[in-house]
Each structure stands twice: as C-alpha cells, then as structure tokens.
Amino acid sequence: MYQVLLDKNAPEDNETLYARVYPGKNWSPTAFRLLMSDLQKQLDQFLALEHWLVKPAAVETDLAQAYRQRGLERHFEDALALAKSELERSPLRNSDYFVQQGQLLWEEARFQTQHHPEEERYLLALSENADMTWLTQKLRYLCLHTAFRARFQSAQALPFRAEVELMLEQPEYFRQPAVVTWYYCLKMLETPESDQFFQLFKTEVFAHGLIFRAEEMRDLHLFAINYCIRQVNEGHSRFFHDVMDFYKDGLTKGHLLDHGVLSHFTFYNIVAAALQTQDYVWAEAFISDYRNNLERRYRESAYSFNLARLKFARKAYPEALELLQHSNYHEPLLNMAAKTMAIKIYYELDEYEVLDAHLEAFIKYIRRKPGLGYHRQHYLQMARYTQKLIHLNWMNKAEVQALRERIAAEPALAEKEWLLERF
C-alpha cells in the first residue's frame, strides 16, 4: 500500500492514487486523509529510528536500560559492556559523547547501588560527567551568542560566563580537547583585536576535528572564517592565508557543504580569498571541481563570473570579457559586479571609447534599477570617477592630485582601491 504512495511515478491527483491503493472502492476524502496521516506517522518513525541507530551506543544504552528495568542482570551487564565499548570506539568526544556517557553511568549506578548502596564512586563519576556535559555545551552556546551579539549589536549577556572561567582554572578540564577548542573559540570571538587565541583555536580545530559532529565543525570553521574576514576588512591582509587554510580544510572534509551542496555565497568568498593569496592554480581547480555542488539556479552564473574573475586576475582580459558577455546575471548585485569588471577590463585594454559608452549605459542601469540600497550610490560614484579618469589631463599634475585626493576621501565608493591604483 505505502509503496504505491511513495512511487515516484505515482499519479498526482488524489482520486487516481486512492483507486490504485484500494482497487474497486469508491473515492472517500476522509479515508484518503487518514491513509496519508498514517503514512506520515510511518515516515516520522522511520526517520527517528534512522537517527537513533546512527548515534553511538544509543541502541545499546536503551537496551541496557530495558534489561535493568526487567531485572535481567546478566543481560544488563552484557548490554552495558557492549554500550561502553561502542561509545569508546566512536571518535566523538564532544558534548554528545558526555551526554551518552552520562546515561551509561546512570544505568550502571542504578544497577550497582542495588547491591552496594555504600558505593560513592558512581555519584562522583556522575557529578564529574555532569560538569563536562554542562561545560562543553555552555561554551558552545556562549560562542554562538557572542557571534550573535557582534552581528546584531545585542547588549544581552548569557549568565554564568564568570563561572565558566572559574571552572577552567582547574587543570583537569583542559585535558579535554572539546573544552579547549570551544574555550579558545570563545576567547577569539571576545577579543578580536588580538590573534593569540585565534592561533590557538586554529591549532586545536585542525588537530581534533574528528571529535566533533559535522554541524559543530561547520560552526567552528565559520567562526574562524568570519574572524579572518573581519581582520582582513580592518586591513590585516595576512589573514587571507588563514582563511584559505580553513576553506581548504572545510572543503576537503566536507564541513562547508550542506548535504553535498555548497552555498553560492561561500563559492564566491572562496574564490575571492584564493585570488587574494594568488593561489590561481588551486582556484581554477576549485571552480571546476565544485561547479556541480552549487545550487542549480546559481550554478552557471557563479561558475562563469568566478572564472572571469580568475581570468582577470591572470590578466587574460579578452577571455574574461568573453565570459562576461556570454553570461546572464539576473541578480542585480552580481550584474553590477560583472559590469564593473568589464569596466576595469576596457580600461586595462585602453578601449576608452567603448568604456565611455559602457559607463553611460551602466549609470542608466543603476538609476532605473530598484532595490539596490546603499549599493546605488557606491557604484554610481565609481562610474563617475572612472569617467573623470579617462578624461583626465594627466599632464596637469595639480588636476591629477586633486582627483586622487577626492577619490581617497570618498566615503561611499565601490572599487576605491582599484581607482587609486590608476594613479
């Protein structure tokens, strides 16, 4: 019955589908709704079961609990030993590990204290485990909240930040890589003006990546990448090499992909960083290798634009221009970025008449295009200053210096660095 409903070639209209499931029966909307509701429950249970089966030691732990509750001591001991073995075989040593370890300790404590109520070691072990569980979870949430506060200018602080620092004065906690990694991440986010904790954090992430789940590693990589981008934006260009280290590691290990899909924003940022480090050979391989990992609707535009950026960086201007001219960029900001690259190419090729016409068309496009926000003024200023450049009397040193100073002082200007380099 359910196979008929799940068949990819199943009819789309409900009555025909109902007739296939119940041949010879009259159409009943109520019966069909009940059928689909039951199917949804079955699918929900299947997904939950799949999730449960892949969690390290989850099946064995619940089995041990079932045996304990039924008083089957020998079966309990076997299941408990198997659960411990399965948990230790897993490379995970994150908060999930400590949660699962706590459940096992609880089962063992409940079982053993029935026979040895004077035993204290189980309570001590449970308490230590609770501390580790809380600390690894709390550090991660503090990191997420610190990043949130920086992005949205929030004044709200999470409680117990000082208590975390007090706990970490005890050396036994720093023997746990998960604690150390998240702590250095937190300090990196709290003190962006110093790269001391960033370097410590980077070492821990690359050394202990396997102890975290994929989504945690994604968060850790994004924290590092955003930190590096912030440093670059403040003029510390050496961090381009660090950001490339995280991009390469995240790509190789799959941390930057979501079910095999790479965000087109991340794709653009990776190429931009690779061009800054002049890692052109790697960039070319990346653009080709990850083309099919892009969302389908962005695939061709992202591929052609970024390949054009690479050609431009290599000064292969005709090839870059051909890629831009034979591609359709429907997103306004991407379209403007493509037109801006074409402006720079015409300038480099001394095609001033073509450039003049291109600039006029570009200005008209910006003026009539809605929804550009502050980008409108930035790109308009860039186009106007480029017009001034191509009509500048370079023999008049005073005029040249005046234009350079005006460009340098302009607060809202796209491609300011490129414009200043023309002098």
C-alpha positions, 0 to 999 in steps of 0.5 A: 500500500505505502509503496504505491504512495511513495512511487515516484511515478505515482499519479498526482491527483488524489482520486487516481492514487486512492483507486490504485491503493484500494482497487474497486472502492469508491473515492472517500476524502476522509479515508484518503486523509487518514491513509496519508496521516498514517503514512506520515506517522510511518515516515516520522518513525522511520526517520527517528529510528534512522537517527537513533541507530546512527548515534553511538551506543544509543541502541545499546544504552536503551537496551541496557536500560530495558534489561535493568528495568526487567531485572535481567542482570546478566543481560544488563551487564552484557548490554552495558559492556557492549554500550561502553565499548561502542561509545569508546570506539566512536571518535566523538568526544564532544558534548554528545559523547558526555551526554551518552556517557552520562546515561551509561553511568546512570544505568550502571549506578542504578544497577550497582547501588542495588547491591552496594548502596555504600558505593560513592564512586558512581555519584562522583563519576556522575557529578564529574560527567555532569560538569563536562556535559554542562561545560562543553555545551555552555561554551558552545552556546556562549560562542554562538551568542557572542557571534550573535551579539557582534552581528546584531549589536545585542547588549544581552549577556548569557549568565554564568560566563564568570563561572565558566572561567572559574571552572577552567582554572582547574587543570583537569578540564583542559585535558579535554580537547572539546573544552579547549577548542570551544574555550579558545573559540570563545576567547577569539570571538571576545577579543578580536583585536588580538590573534593569540587565541585565534592561533590557538583555536586554529591549532586545536580545530585542525588537530581534533576535528574528528571529535566533533559532529559535522554541524559543530565543525561547520560552526567552528570553521565559520567562526574562524572564517568570519574572524579572518574576514573581519581582520582582513576588512580592518586591513590585516591582509595576512589573514587571507592565508588563514582563511584559505587554510580553513576553506581548504580544510572545510572543503576537503572534509566536507564541513562547508557543504550542506548535504553535498551542496555548497552555498553560492555565497561561500563559492564566491568568498572562496574564490575571492580569498584564493585570488587574494593569496594568488593561489590561481592554480588551486582556484581554477581547480576549485571552480571546476571541481565544485561547479556541480555542488552549487545550487542549480539556479546559481550554478552557471552564473557563479561558475562563469563570473568566478572564472572571469574573475580568475581570468582577470586576475591572470590578466587574460582580459579578452577571455574574461570579457568573453565570459562576461558577455556570454553570461546572464546575471539576473541578480542585480548585485552580481550584474553590477559586479560583472559590469564593473569588471568589464569596466576595469577590463576596457580600461586595462585594454585602453578601449576608452571609447567603448568604456565611455559608452559602457559607463553611460549605459551602466549609470542608466542601469543603476538609476532605473534599477530598484532595490539596490540600497546603499549599493546605488550610490557606491557604484554610481560614484565609481562610474563617475570617477572612472569617467573623470579618469579617462578624461583626465589631463594627466599632464596637469599634475595639480588636476591629477592630485586633486582627483586622487585626493577626492577619490581617497576621501570618498566615503561611499565608493565601490572599487576605491582601491582599484581607482587609486591604483590608476594613479 
